[in-house]
Amino acid sequence: VKINVNEDKLKERARNRLVCDKSGYHVFARSEKLQPGSPCPNGDGILRERDLDKEEIFNTRMSEYKNRTVPGKARNY
């Protein structure tokens, strides 16, 4: 199954994603009220950015996807 998603939209979503450091719950979008260091809206903990969502890591992951996963480019390992 191939899902076609605009890479800029994926990057924007990753940049705005925040996770609760205790539960790992991560459906929070950065807003005026929800910023890194804010209390988690659901339960204990503090909102943090995920390392996986940092731009450098995001770009590496996208490159790996394009070079190793995209149909027609995937290799048998």
PDB file of N, CA, C and O in Angstrom:
ATOM      1  N   VAL A   1       0.851  -1.161   0.000  1.00  0.00           N
ATOM      2  CA  VAL A   1       0.000   0.000   0.000  1.00  0.00           C
ATOM      3  C   VAL A   1       0.898   1.224   0.000  1.00  0.00           C
ATOM      4  O   VAL A   1       1.817   1.330   0.812  1.00  0.00           O
ATOM      5  N   LYS A   2       0.636   2.127  -0.891  1.00  0.00           N
ATOM      6  CA  LYS A   2       1.398   3.367  -0.946  1.00  0.00           C
ATOM      7  C   LYS A   2       0.467   4.527  -0.608  1.00  0.00           C
ATOM      8  O   LYS A   2      -0.596   4.678  -1.209  1.00  0.00           O
ATOM      9  N   ILE A   3       0.870   5.322   0.337  1.00  0.00           N
ATOM     10  CA  ILE A   3       0.114   6.503   0.715  1.00  0.00           C
ATOM     11  C   ILE A   3       0.910   7.719   0.259  1.00  0.00           C
ATOM     12  O   ILE A   3       2.060   7.906   0.656  1.00  0.00           O
ATOM     13  N   ASN A   4       0.298   8.531  -0.566  1.00  0.00           N
ATOM     14  CA  ASN A   4       0.972   9.702  -1.093  1.00  0.00           C
ATOM     15  C   ASN A   4       0.705  10.897  -0.182  1.00  0.00           C
ATOM     16  O   ASN A   4      -0.422  11.386  -0.096  1.00  0.00           O
ATOM     17  N   VAL A   5       1.759  11.362   0.501  1.00  0.00           N
ATOM     18  CA  VAL A   5       1.636  12.487   1.422  1.00  0.00           C
ATOM     19  C   VAL A   5       2.710  13.507   1.076  1.00  0.00           C
ATOM     20  O   VAL A   5       3.857  13.142   0.818  1.00  0.00           O
ATOM     21  N   ASN A   6       2.348  14.762   1.069  1.00  0.00           N
ATOM     22  CA  ASN A   6       3.280  15.836   0.778  1.00  0.00           C
ATOM     23  C   ASN A   6       4.359  15.893   1.861  1.00  0.00           C
ATOM     24  O   ASN A   6       4.053  15.968   3.051  1.00  0.00           O
ATOM     25  N   GLU A   7       5.622  15.858   1.437  1.00  0.00           N
ATOM     26  CA  GLU A   7       6.733  15.837   2.393  1.00  0.00           C
ATOM     27  C   GLU A   7       6.763  17.096   3.266  1.00  0.00           C
ATOM     28  O   GLU A   7       7.110  17.019   4.445  1.00  0.00           O
ATOM     29  N   ASP A   8       6.410  18.233   2.711  1.00  0.00           N
ATOM     30  CA  ASP A   8       6.382  19.465   3.509  1.00  0.00           C
ATOM     31  C   ASP A   8       5.344  19.378   4.617  1.00  0.00           C
ATOM     32  O   ASP A   8       5.573  19.873   5.721  1.00  0.00           O
ATOM     33  N   LYS A   9       4.195  18.748   4.334  1.00  0.00           N
ATOM     34  CA  LYS A   9       3.161  18.564   5.358  1.00  0.00           C
ATOM     35  C   LYS A   9       3.666  17.639   6.465  1.00  0.00           C
ATOM     36  O   LYS A   9       3.434  17.895   7.646  1.00  0.00           O
ATOM     37  N   LEU A  10       4.357  16.562   6.078  1.00  0.00           N
ATOM     38  CA  LEU A  10       4.920  15.657   7.084  1.00  0.00           C
ATOM     39  C   LEU A  10       5.912  16.390   7.982  1.00  0.00           C
ATOM     40  O   LEU A  10       5.904  16.215   9.200  1.00  0.00           O
ATOM     41  N   LYS A  11       6.759  17.206   7.376  1.00  0.00           N
ATOM     42  CA  LYS A  11       7.758  17.955   8.129  1.00  0.00           C
ATOM     43  C   LYS A  11       7.080  18.943   9.087  1.00  0.00           C
ATOM     44  O   LYS A  11       7.507  19.104  10.231  1.00  0.00           O
ATOM     45  N   GLU A  12       6.031  19.594   8.609  1.00  0.00           N
ATOM     46  CA  GLU A  12       5.293  20.536   9.451  1.00  0.00           C
ATOM     47  C   GLU A  12       4.659  19.829  10.644  1.00  0.00           C
ATOM     48  O   GLU A  12       4.708  20.326  11.769  1.00  0.00           O
ATOM     49  N   ARG A  13       4.067  18.669  10.389  1.00  0.00           N
ATOM     50  CA  ARG A  13       3.450  17.914  11.486  1.00  0.00           C
ATOM     51  C   ARG A  13       4.490  17.481  12.507  1.00  0.00           C
ATOM     52  O   ARG A  13       4.258  17.565  13.713  1.00  0.00           O
ATOM     53  N   ALA A  14       5.642  17.015  12.019  1.00  0.00           N
ATOM     54  CA  ALA A  14       6.714  16.588  12.926  1.00  0.00           C
ATOM     55  C   ALA A  14       7.225  17.765  13.751  1.00  0.00           C
ATOM     56  O   ALA A  14       7.482  17.627  14.947  1.00  0.00           O
ATOM     57  N   ARG A  15       7.370  18.907  13.117  1.00  0.00           N
ATOM     58  CA  ARG A  15       7.871  20.105  13.799  1.00  0.00           C
ATOM     59  C   ARG A  15       6.912  20.566  14.902  1.00  0.00           C
ATOM     60  O   ARG A  15       7.347  21.137  15.902  1.00  0.00           O
ATOM     61  N   ASN A  16       5.625  20.323  14.725  1.00  0.00           N
ATOM     62  CA  ASN A  16       4.628  20.779  15.684  1.00  0.00           C
ATOM     63  C   ASN A  16       4.227  19.734  16.718  1.00  0.00           C
ATOM     64  O   ASN A  16       3.473  20.039  17.642  1.00  0.00           O
ATOM     65  N   ARG A  17       4.720  18.504  16.576  1.00  0.00           N
ATOM     66  CA  ARG A  17       4.321  17.426  17.486  1.00  0.00           C
ATOM     67  C   ARG A  17       5.025  17.556  18.833  1.00  0.00           C
ATOM     68  O   ARG A  17       6.223  17.834  18.900  1.00  0.00           O
ATOM     69  N   LEU A  18       4.269  17.354  19.891  1.00  0.00           N
ATOM     70  CA  LEU A  18       4.806  17.330  21.248  1.00  0.00           C
ATOM     71  C   LEU A  18       4.352  16.052  21.930  1.00  0.00           C
ATOM     72  O   LEU A  18       3.241  15.578  21.694  1.00  0.00           O
ATOM     73  N   VAL A  19       5.203  15.498  22.770  1.00  0.00           N
ATOM     74  CA  VAL A  19       4.868  14.277  23.502  1.00  0.00           C
ATOM     75  C   VAL A  19       4.956  14.533  24.993  1.00  0.00           C
ATOM     76  O   VAL A  19       5.737  15.364  25.457  1.00  0.00           O
ATOM     77  N   CYS A  20       4.141  13.805  25.726  1.00  0.00           N
ATOM     78  CA  CYS A  20       4.219  13.844  27.185  1.00  0.00           C
ATOM     79  C   CYS A  20       5.387  12.954  27.597  1.00  0.00           C
ATOM     80  O   CYS A  20       5.434  11.781  27.226  1.00  0.00           O
ATOM     81  N   ASP A  21       6.329  13.503  28.361  1.00  0.00           N
ATOM     82  CA  ASP A  21       7.540  12.747  28.682  1.00  0.00           C
ATOM     83  C   ASP A  21       7.299  11.525  29.556  1.00  0.00           C
ATOM     84  O   ASP A  21       8.140  10.627  29.582  1.00  0.00           O
ATOM     85  N   LYS A  22       6.187  11.458  30.271  1.00  0.00           N
ATOM     86  CA  LYS A  22       5.931  10.288  31.124  1.00  0.00           C
ATOM     87  C   LYS A  22       5.142   9.202  30.404  1.00  0.00           C
ATOM     88  O   LYS A  22       5.476   8.023  30.520  1.00  0.00           O
ATOM     89  N   SER A  23       4.106   9.576  29.666  1.00  0.00           N
ATOM     90  CA  SER A  23       3.255   8.566  29.043  1.00  0.00           C
ATOM     91  C   SER A  23       3.626   8.289  27.591  1.00  0.00           C
ATOM     92  O   SER A  23       3.276   7.236  27.059  1.00  0.00           O
ATOM     93  N   GLY A  24       4.324   9.211  26.945  1.00  0.00           N
ATOM     94  CA  GLY A  24       4.638   9.056  25.537  1.00  0.00           C
ATOM     95  C   GLY A  24       3.481   9.426  24.626  1.00  0.00           C
ATOM     96  O   GLY A  24       3.600   9.339  23.404  1.00  0.00           O
ATOM     97  N   TYR A  25       2.367   9.836  25.208  1.00  0.00           N
ATOM     98  CA  TYR A  25       1.189  10.230  24.440  1.00  0.00           C
ATOM     99  C   TYR A  25       1.559  11.420  23.568  1.00  0.00           C
ATOM    100  O   TYR A  25       2.098  12.406  24.070  1.00  0.00           O
ATOM    101  N   HIS A  26       1.279  11.346  22.271  1.00  0.00           N
ATOM    102  CA  HIS A  26       1.774  12.401  21.400  1.00  0.00           C
ATOM    103  C   HIS A  26       0.802  12.872  20.322  1.00  0.00           C
ATOM    104  O   HIS A  26       1.132  12.850  19.136  1.00  0.00           O
ATOM    105  N   VAL A  27      -0.344  13.280  20.710  1.00  0.00           N
ATOM    106  CA  VAL A  27      -1.255  13.852  19.726  1.00  0.00           C
ATOM    107  C   VAL A  27      -1.402  15.354  19.959  1.00  0.00           C
ATOM    108  O   VAL A  27      -2.380  15.963  19.526  1.00  0.00           O
ATOM    109  N   PHE A  28      -0.440  15.936  20.633  1.00  0.00           N
ATOM    110  CA  PHE A  28      -0.521  17.354  20.933  1.00  0.00           C
ATOM    111  C   PHE A  28       0.189  18.155  19.858  1.00  0.00           C
ATOM    112  O   PHE A  28       1.344  17.881  19.532  1.00  0.00           O
ATOM    113  N   ALA A  29      -0.496  19.139  19.309  1.00  0.00           N
ATOM    114  CA  ALA A  29       0.105  20.038  18.342  1.00  0.00           C
ATOM    115  C   ALA A  29       0.513  21.310  19.072  1.00  0.00           C
ATOM    116  O   ALA A  29      -0.239  21.866  19.873  1.00  0.00           O
ATOM    117  N   ARG A  30       1.720  21.746  18.770  1.00  0.00           N
ATOM    118  CA  ARG A  30       2.224  22.975  19.368  1.00  0.00           C
ATOM    119  C   ARG A  30       1.232  24.108  19.118  1.00  0.00           C
ATOM    120  O   ARG A  30       0.715  24.256  18.011  1.00  0.00           O
ATOM    121  N   SER A  31       0.973  24.892  20.139  1.00  0.00           N
ATOM    122  CA  SER A  31       0.055  26.027  20.033  1.00  0.00           C
ATOM    123  C   SER A  31       0.508  27.086  21.020  1.00  0.00           C
ATOM    124  O   SER A  31       1.556  26.952  21.652  1.00  0.00           O
ATOM    125  N   GLU A  32      -0.281  28.134  21.148  1.00  0.00           N
ATOM    126  CA  GLU A  32       0.058  29.175  22.110  1.00  0.00           C
ATOM    127  C   GLU A  32       0.097  28.613  23.531  1.00  0.00           C
ATOM    128  O   GLU A  32       0.957  28.989  24.327  1.00  0.00           O
ATOM    129  N   LYS A  33      -0.837  27.712  23.846  1.00  0.00           N
ATOM    130  CA  LYS A  33      -0.904  27.111  25.184  1.00  0.00           C
ATOM    131  C   LYS A  33       0.041  25.926  25.355  1.00  0.00           C
ATOM    132  O   LYS A  33       0.564  25.700  26.446  1.00  0.00           O
ATOM    133  N   LEU A  34       0.259  25.176  24.286  1.00  0.00           N
ATOM    134  CA  LEU A  34       1.050  23.948  24.364  1.00  0.00           C
ATOM    135  C   LEU A  34       2.418  24.170  23.719  1.00  0.00           C
ATOM    136  O   LEU A  34       2.543  24.255  22.498  1.00  0.00           O
ATOM    137  N   GLN A  35       3.424  24.260  24.561  1.00  0.00           N
ATOM    138  CA  GLN A  35       4.798  24.480  24.129  1.00  0.00           C
ATOM    139  C   GLN A  35       5.698  23.507  24.877  1.00  0.00           C
ATOM    140  O   GLN A  35       5.314  23.002  25.932  1.00  0.00           O
ATOM    141  N   PRO A  36       6.896  23.232  24.347  1.00  0.00           N
ATOM    142  CA  PRO A  36       7.819  22.404  25.116  1.00  0.00           C
ATOM    143  C   PRO A  36       8.019  22.995  26.511  1.00  0.00           C
ATOM    144  O   PRO A  36       8.246  24.195  26.665  1.00  0.00           O
ATOM    145  N   GLY A  37       7.931  22.134  27.518  1.00  0.00           N
ATOM    146  CA  GLY A  37       8.067  22.564  28.899  1.00  0.00           C
ATOM    147  C   GLY A  37       6.737  22.808  29.594  1.00  0.00           C
ATOM    148  O   GLY A  37       6.692  22.965  30.814  1.00  0.00           O
ATOM    149  N   SER A  38       5.645  22.841  28.819  1.00  0.00           N
ATOM    150  CA  SER A  38       4.312  23.007  29.410  1.00  0.00           C
ATOM    151  C   SER A  38       3.883  21.700  30.063  1.00  0.00           C
ATOM    152  O   SER A  38       4.349  20.633  29.665  1.00  0.00           O
ATOM    153  N   PRO A  39       2.998  21.765  31.064  1.00  0.00           N
ATOM    154  CA  PRO A  39       2.464  20.527  31.646  1.00  0.00           C
ATOM    155  C   PRO A  39       1.619  19.776  30.611  1.00  0.00           C
ATOM    156  O   PRO A  39       0.954  20.391  29.777  1.00  0.00           O
ATOM    157  N   CYS A  40       1.654  18.460  30.672  1.00  0.00           N
ATOM    158  CA  CYS A  40       0.823  17.646  29.782  1.00  0.00           C
ATOM    159  C   CYS A  40      -0.654  17.887  30.088  1.00  0.00           C
ATOM    160  O   CYS A  40      -1.039  17.910  31.257  1.00  0.00           O
ATOM    161  N   PRO A  41      -1.482  18.065  29.071  1.00  0.00           N
ATOM    162  CA  PRO A  41      -2.909  18.268  29.305  1.00  0.00           C
ATOM    163  C   PRO A  41      -3.588  17.036  29.907  1.00  0.00           C
ATOM    164  O   PRO A  41      -4.565  17.170  30.644  1.00  0.00           O
ATOM    165  N   ASN A  42      -3.083  15.842  29.601  1.00  0.00           N
ATOM    166  CA  ASN A  42      -3.677  14.593  30.092  1.00  0.00           C
ATOM    167  C   ASN A  42      -2.679  13.893  31.009  1.00  0.00           C
ATOM    168  O   ASN A  42      -1.802  13.174  30.530  1.00  0.00           O
ATOM    169  N   GLY A  43      -2.798  14.089  32.295  1.00  0.00           N
ATOM    170  CA  GLY A  43      -1.945  13.376  33.238  1.00  0.00           C
ATOM    171  C   GLY A  43      -0.704  14.149  33.627  1.00  0.00           C
ATOM    172  O   GLY A  43      -0.560  15.335  33.331  1.00  0.00           O
ATOM    173  N   ASP A  44       0.192  13.438  34.303  1.00  0.00           N
ATOM    174  CA  ASP A  44       1.434  14.039  34.769  1.00  0.00           C
ATOM    175  C   ASP A  44       2.437  14.132  33.638  1.00  0.00           C
ATOM    176  O   ASP A  44       2.309  13.458  32.616  1.00  0.00           O
ATOM    177  N   GLY A  45       3.415  14.955  33.830  1.00  0.00           N
ATOM    178  CA  GLY A  45       4.506  15.043  32.878  1.00  0.00           C
ATOM    179  C   GLY A  45       4.600  16.402  32.224  1.00  0.00           C
ATOM    180  O   GLY A  45       3.786  17.297  32.453  1.00  0.00           O
ATOM    181  N   ILE A  46       5.617  16.519  31.408  1.00  0.00           N
ATOM    182  CA  ILE A  46       5.929  17.760  30.715  1.00  0.00           C
ATOM    183  C   ILE A  46       5.960  17.470  29.212  1.00  0.00           C
ATOM    184  O   ILE A  46       6.405  16.405  28.783  1.00  0.00           O
ATOM    185  N   LEU A  47       5.483  18.426  28.427  1.00  0.00           N
ATOM    186  CA  LEU A  47       5.519  18.278  26.972  1.00  0.00           C
ATOM    187  C   LEU A  47       6.942  18.479  26.458  1.00  0.00           C
ATOM    188  O   LEU A  47       7.637  19.414  26.856  1.00  0.00           O
ATOM    189  N   ARG A  48       7.352  17.593  25.576  1.00  0.00           N
ATOM    190  CA  ARG A  48       8.692  17.627  24.978  1.00  0.00           C
ATOM    191  C   ARG A  48       8.584  17.362  23.483  1.00  0.00           C
ATOM    192  O   ARG A  48       7.587  16.824  23.001  1.00  0.00           O
ATOM    193  N   GLU A  49       9.636  17.751  22.756  1.00  0.00           N
ATOM    194  CA  GLU A  49       9.758  17.389  21.348  1.00  0.00           C
ATOM    195  C   GLU A  49      10.408  16.011  21.280  1.00  0.00           C
ATOM    196  O   GLU A  49      11.230  15.663  22.128  1.00  0.00           O
ATOM    197  N   ARG A  50      10.036  15.228  20.268  1.00  0.00           N
ATOM    198  CA  ARG A  50      10.684  13.933  20.070  1.00  0.00           C
ATOM    199  C   ARG A  50      11.979  14.131  19.295  1.00  0.00           C
ATOM    200  O   ARG A  50      12.039  14.958  18.385  1.00  0.00           O
ATOM    201  N   ASP A  51      13.012  13.380  19.649  1.00  0.00           N
ATOM    202  CA  ASP A  51      14.255  13.446  18.877  1.00  0.00           C
ATOM    203  C   ASP A  51      14.006  13.081  17.416  1.00  0.00           C
ATOM    204  O   ASP A  51      14.595  13.673  16.511  1.00  0.00           O
ATOM    205  N   LEU A  52      13.121  12.094  17.191  1.00  0.00           N
ATOM    206  CA  LEU A  52      12.823  11.667  15.818  1.00  0.00           C
ATOM    207  C   LEU A  52      12.217  12.767  14.962  1.00  0.00           C
ATOM    208  O   LEU A  52      12.245  12.678  13.735  1.00  0.00           O
ATOM    209  N   ASP A  53      11.676  13.794  15.583  1.00  0.00           N
ATOM    210  CA  ASP A  53      11.033  14.876  14.843  1.00  0.00           C
ATOM    211  C   ASP A  53      11.969  16.040  14.543  1.00  0.00           C
ATOM    212  O   ASP A  53      11.573  16.988  13.865  1.00  0.00           O
ATOM    213  N   LYS A  54      13.195  15.985  15.033  1.00  0.00           N
ATOM    214  CA  LYS A  54      14.155  17.047  14.729  1.00  0.00           C
ATOM    215  C   LYS A  54      14.457  17.018  13.229  1.00  0.00           C
ATOM    216  O   LYS A  54      14.506  15.952  12.615  1.00  0.00           O
ATOM    217  N   GLU A  55      14.659  18.203  12.653  1.00  0.00           N
ATOM    218  CA  GLU A  55      14.770  18.320  11.198  1.00  0.00           C
ATOM    219  C   GLU A  55      15.860  17.436  10.607  1.00  0.00           C
ATOM    220  O   GLU A  55      15.630  16.785   9.588  1.00  0.00           O
ATOM    221  N   GLU A  56      17.027  17.396  11.213  1.00  0.00           N
ATOM    222  CA  GLU A  56      18.128  16.596  10.681  1.00  0.00           C
ATOM    223  C   GLU A  56      17.755  15.105  10.625  1.00  0.00           C
ATOM    224  O   GLU A  56      18.009  14.428   9.629  1.00  0.00           O
ATOM    225  N   ILE A  57      17.159  14.618  11.694  1.00  0.00           N
ATOM    226  CA  ILE A  57      16.770  13.205  11.741  1.00  0.00           C
ATOM    227  C   ILE A  57      15.611  12.946  10.793  1.00  0.00           C
ATOM    228  O   ILE A  57      15.583  11.916  10.119  1.00  0.00           O
ATOM    229  N   PHE A  58      14.650  13.870  10.731  1.00  0.00           N
ATOM    230  CA  PHE A  58      13.536  13.739   9.799  1.00  0.00           C
ATOM    231  C   PHE A  58      14.065  13.621   8.370  1.00  0.00           C
ATOM    232  O   PHE A  58      13.628  12.751   7.618  1.00  0.00           O
ATOM    233  N   ASN A  59      15.003  14.491   7.994  1.00  0.00           N
ATOM    234  CA  ASN A  59      15.550  14.465   6.635  1.00  0.00           C
ATOM    235  C   ASN A  59      16.264  13.149   6.342  1.00  0.00           C
ATOM    236  O   ASN A  59      16.152  12.613   5.240  1.00  0.00           O
ATOM    237  N   THR A  60      16.997  12.628   7.324  1.00  0.00           N
ATOM    238  CA  THR A  60      17.671  11.336   7.150  1.00  0.00           C
ATOM    239  C   THR A  60      16.645  10.220   6.963  1.00  0.00           C
ATOM    240  O   THR A  60      16.817   9.352   6.106  1.00  0.00           O
ATOM    241  N   ARG A  61      15.599  10.242   7.749  1.00  0.00           N
ATOM    242  CA  ARG A  61      14.554   9.211   7.644  1.00  0.00           C
ATOM    243  C   ARG A  61      13.860   9.273   6.283  1.00  0.00           C
ATOM    244  O   ARG A  61      13.590   8.234   5.679  1.00  0.00           O
ATOM    245  N   MET A  62      13.571  10.476   5.800  1.00  0.00           N
ATOM    246  CA  MET A  62      12.932  10.617   4.493  1.00  0.00           C
ATOM    247  C   MET A  62      13.852  10.120   3.383  1.00  0.00           C
ATOM    248  O   MET A  62      13.397   9.469   2.442  1.00  0.00           O
ATOM    249  N   SER A  63      15.131  10.424   3.489  1.00  0.00           N
ATOM    250  CA  SER A  63      16.100   9.953   2.500  1.00  0.00           C
ATOM    251  C   SER A  63      16.150   8.429   2.482  1.00  0.00           C
ATOM    252  O   SER A  63      16.153   7.816   1.414  1.00  0.00           O
ATOM    253  N   GLU A  64      16.190   7.819   3.666  1.00  0.00           N
ATOM    254  CA  GLU A  64      16.185   6.355   3.753  1.00  0.00           C
ATOM    255  C   GLU A  64      14.915   5.776   3.133  1.00  0.00           C
ATOM    256  O   GLU A  64      14.967   4.780   2.410  1.00  0.00           O
ATOM    257  N   TYR A  65      13.784   6.401   3.419  1.00  0.00           N
ATOM    258  CA  TYR A  65      12.518   5.939   2.846  1.00  0.00           C
ATOM    259  C   TYR A  65      12.576   5.985   1.318  1.00  0.00           C
ATOM    260  O   TYR A  65      12.215   5.019   0.646  1.00  0.00           O
ATOM    261  N   LYS A  66      13.029   7.107   0.785  1.00  0.00           N
ATOM    262  CA  LYS A  66      13.071   7.271  -0.668  1.00  0.00           C
ATOM    263  C   LYS A  66      14.034   6.290  -1.324  1.00  0.00           C
ATOM    264  O   LYS A  66      13.758   5.777  -2.408  1.00  0.00           O
ATOM    265  N   ASN A  67      15.162   6.029  -0.669  1.00  0.00           N
ATOM    266  CA  ASN A  67      16.191   5.185  -1.265  1.00  0.00           C
ATOM    267  C   ASN A  67      16.036   3.698  -0.997  1.00  0.00           C
ATOM    268  O   ASN A  67      16.581   2.879  -1.736  1.00  0.00           O
ATOM    269  N   ARG A  68      15.303   3.335   0.046  1.00  0.00           N
ATOM    270  CA  ARG A  68      15.234   1.928   0.414  1.00  0.00           C
ATOM    271  C   ARG A  68      13.833   1.348   0.430  1.00  0.00           C
ATOM    272  O   ARG A  68      13.681   0.126   0.426  1.00  0.00           O
ATOM    273  N   THR A  69      12.807   2.182   0.447  1.00  0.00           N
ATOM    274  CA  THR A  69      11.452   1.679   0.631  1.00  0.00           C
ATOM    275  C   THR A  69      10.538   1.957  -0.547  1.00  0.00           C
ATOM    276  O   THR A  69       9.684   1.131  -0.870  1.00  0.00           O
ATOM    277  N   VAL A  70      10.696   3.099  -1.192  1.00  0.00           N
ATOM    278  CA  VAL A  70       9.810   3.482  -2.293  1.00  0.00           C
ATOM    279  C   VAL A  70       9.789   2.361  -3.333  1.00  0.00           C
ATOM    280  O   VAL A  70      10.846   1.873  -3.732  1.00  0.00           O
ATOM    281  N   PRO A  71       8.585   1.942  -3.781  1.00  0.00           N
ATOM    282  CA  PRO A  71       8.502   0.886  -4.794  1.00  0.00           C
ATOM    283  C   PRO A  71       9.378   1.200  -6.007  1.00  0.00           C
ATOM    284  O   PRO A  71       9.416   2.327  -6.501  1.00  0.00           O
ATOM    285  N   GLY A  72      10.071   0.177  -6.461  1.00  0.00           N
ATOM    286  CA  GLY A  72      10.959   0.353  -7.593  1.00  0.00           C
ATOM    287  C   GLY A  72      12.381   0.668  -7.170  1.00  0.00           C
ATOM    288  O   GLY A  72      13.310   0.499  -7.959  1.00  0.00           O
ATOM    289  N   LYS A  73      12.567   1.123  -5.937  1.00  0.00           N
ATOM    290  CA  LYS A  73      13.898   1.439  -5.435  1.00  0.00           C
ATOM    291  C   LYS A  73      14.315   0.496  -4.311  1.00  0.00           C
ATOM    292  O   LYS A  73      15.493   0.418  -3.962  1.00  0.00           O
ATOM    293  N   ALA A  74      13.351  -0.214  -3.753  1.00  0.00           N
ATOM    294  CA  ALA A  74      13.657  -1.113  -2.643  1.00  0.00           C
ATOM    295  C   ALA A  74      14.564  -2.241  -3.124  1.00  0.00           C
ATOM    296  O   ALA A  74      14.414  -2.763  -4.229  1.00  0.00           O
ATOM    297  N   ARG A  75      15.487  -2.591  -2.279  1.00  0.00           N
ATOM    298  CA  ARG A  75      16.425  -3.677  -2.593  1.00  0.00           C
ATOM    299  C   ARG A  75      16.108  -4.866  -1.695  1.00  0.00           C
ATOM    300  O   ARG A  75      15.563  -4.706  -0.603  1.00  0.00           O
ATOM    301  N   ASN A  76      16.451  -6.039  -2.158  1.00  0.00           N
ATOM    302  CA  ASN A  76      16.334  -7.224  -1.306  1.00  0.00           C
ATOM    303  C   ASN A  76      17.602  -7.343  -0.485  1.00  0.00           C
ATOM    304  O   ASN A  76      18.699  -7.390  -1.041  1.00  0.00           O
ATOM    305  N   TYR A  77      17.465  -7.392   0.826  1.00  0.00           N
ATOM    306  CA  TYR A  77      18.622  -7.503   1.712  1.00  0.00           C
ATOM    307  C   TYR A  77      18.649  -8.852   2.364  1.00  0.00           C
ATOM    308  O   TYR A  77      19.551  -9.140   3.150  1.00  0.00           O
TER     309      TYR A  77
END
